[in-house]
Amino acid sequence: MFSQDDIDAVLQQAEDAVTDLANDVGESAPKPAAAAPAPQPAPEPTASSPKSNPHAATAKPGGASLKKQKLKRILGLQVPVIVRLASRSMAVNEIMKMGPGTILEFDRTVDQELDLMINNCVIGGGVAVKVNEHFGLRINHVHDLQKRIDSLGASS
């Protein structure tokens, strides 16, 4: 499970990368009202490090390769993917009465699709499947690209 701090850090990285890319191509990207965090220096690459630093700019400023590098950085970000079975609201006194063996009933029927979510935004749906000894989701539909991109922004 991802902590809220992990999610916030990933979203901040994505926002910074999108803003950088938008500035490079001459588009304006709105900045949040809060002050931006101080830039963190990139660690020095060493001969023993297996991967190069994705934050280090190795291309010439303004070049097409710099834009490709920034786009690759955005597309390489890890974001939490959630499959929601169902949800409901409960009174606190009902929650206090729960214990082992308690069964919670939901309005969703067993044959309804599960929600595919990114950043607590539904971007599609599908059905649960068994993959070896694990759960999986067979995706039946995914919202359009703009809706998926919007889901990467801050939760509303």
C-alpha positions in Angstrom: 0.0 0.0 0.0 1.3 3.5 -0.8 1.4 6.1 1.9 -0.1 9.6 1.2 3.5 11.0 1.4 4.5 8.5 -1.4 1.6 9.6 -3.5 2.2 13.3 -2.9 5.9 12.9 -3.9 5.0 11.1 -7.1 2.4 13.7 -8.0 4.9 16.5 -7.3 7.5 14.9 -9.5 4.9 14.5 -12.3 3.8 18.1 -11.9 7.3 19.4 -12.0 8.2 17.3 -15.1 5.0 18.4 -16.9 5.7 22.0 -16.1 9.3 21.7 -17.3 8.2 20.1 -20.6 5.5 22.7 -21.1 7.9 25.5 -20.6 10.3 23.9 -23.1 7.7 23.8 -25.8 6.5 27.3 -25.0 3.2 26.5 -23.4 2.2 27.8 -20.1 1.5 25.4 -17.3 -0.3 26.6 -14.2 1.7 26.4 -11.0 -0.1 25.6 -7.7 -0.6 28.4 -5.3 1.7 26.8 -2.7 5.4 27.6 -3.0 7.4 25.0 -4.9 9.8 22.9 -2.9 13.5 23.7 -3.2 15.1 21.8 -6.0 17.0 18.8 -4.9 20.5 18.3 -6.3 20.9 15.2 -8.5 23.3 12.6 -7.1 26.6 12.3 -9.0 26.5 9.4 -11.4 29.2 6.8 -10.7 30.7 4.1 -12.8 29.2 1.5 -10.5 25.6 2.8 -10.7 23.7 0.5 -13.1 21.2 3.2 -14.2 21.8 6.8 -15.2 20.1 9.5 -13.2 16.8 10.3 -14.9 16.8 13.8 -13.5 20.2 14.8 -14.9 20.0 16.7 -18.2 22.5 15.3 -20.5 21.1 16.8 -23.8 21.7 20.3 -25.0 19.1 22.8 -23.7 16.3 23.3 -26.2 17.1 20.3 -28.2 14.6 17.6 -29.3 16.5 15.0 -27.3 16.0 17.1 -24.1 12.2 17.1 -24.7 12.3 13.3 -25.4 14.2 12.8 -22.2 11.7 14.8 -20.2 8.8 13.0 -21.8 10.5 9.7 -21.0 10.9 10.8 -17.4 7.2 11.6 -17.1 6.2 8.3 -18.7 8.5 6.4 -16.4 6.9 7.7 -13.2 5.4 5.1 -10.9 1.8 5.8 -9.8 -0.5 3.7 -7.5 -3.1 1.7 -9.4 -6.2 0.7 -7.4 -9.0 -1.7 -8.2 -12.1 -0.9 -6.1 -14.4 -3.7 -5.3 -17.0 -1.5 -3.6 -17.4 1.3 -1.0 -19.9 2.5 1.5 -20.3 4.8 4.4 -20.9 3.6 7.9 -21.7 5.2 11.2 -18.8 5.1 13.7 -20.8 3.0 16.1 -21.3 0.3 13.4 -17.5 0.3 12.8 -16.9 0.0 16.5 -19.0 -3.2 16.6 -17.1 -4.9 13.8 -14.9 -7.9 14.7 -13.7 -11.1 13.1 -16.5 -12.8 11.2 -18.4 -9.5 10.5 -19.7 -9.4 7.0 -20.1 -6.1 5.2 -22.7 -5.9 2.5 -22.3 -3.5 -0.4 -24.8 -2.3 -3.0 -22.6 -3.6 -5.9 -23.6 -7.0 -7.3 -21.1 -9.7 -7.9 -21.5 -9.5 -11.7 -20.8 -5.7 -11.9 -17.5 -4.5 -13.1 -14.8 -3.4 -10.6 -13.4 0.2 -10.8 -9.9 0.8 -12.1 -8.6 3.8 -10.4 -5.5 6.1 -10.5 -5.1 8.7 -7.8 -8.6 7.9 -6.5 -10.1 8.7 -9.9 -12.0 6.1 -11.9 -10.3 5.7 -15.3 -11.9 2.4 -16.4 -13.4 -0.9 -15.3 -13.1 -4.6 -15.6 -13.7 -8.0 -14.1 -11.7 -9.9 -11.5 -9.6 -12.8 -12.7 -7.3 -15.3 -11.1 -3.7 -15.2 -12.4 -1.9 -18.2 -10.9 -2.4 -17.6 -7.2 -3.0 -13.9 -7.5 -5.9 -11.5 -8.3 -5.9 -9.7 -11.6 -8.2 -7.4 -13.5 -9.3 -8.0 -17.1 -9.9 -4.5 -18.3 -13.1 -4.1 -20.3 -13.0 -0.3 -20.9 -10.7 2.6 -20.3 -11.7 6.3 -20.4 -10.2 8.5 -23.0 -6.6 9.7 -22.7 -7.5 13.1 -21.4 -9.5 11.6 -18.5 -6.5 9.4 -17.7 -4.1 12.3 -17.8 -6.4 14.4 -15.6 -6.5 11.6 -13.0 -2.7 12.1 -12.5 -3.3 15.6 -11.1 -4.3 16.4 -7.6 -7.4 14.7 -6.1 -10.5 16.8 -5.9 
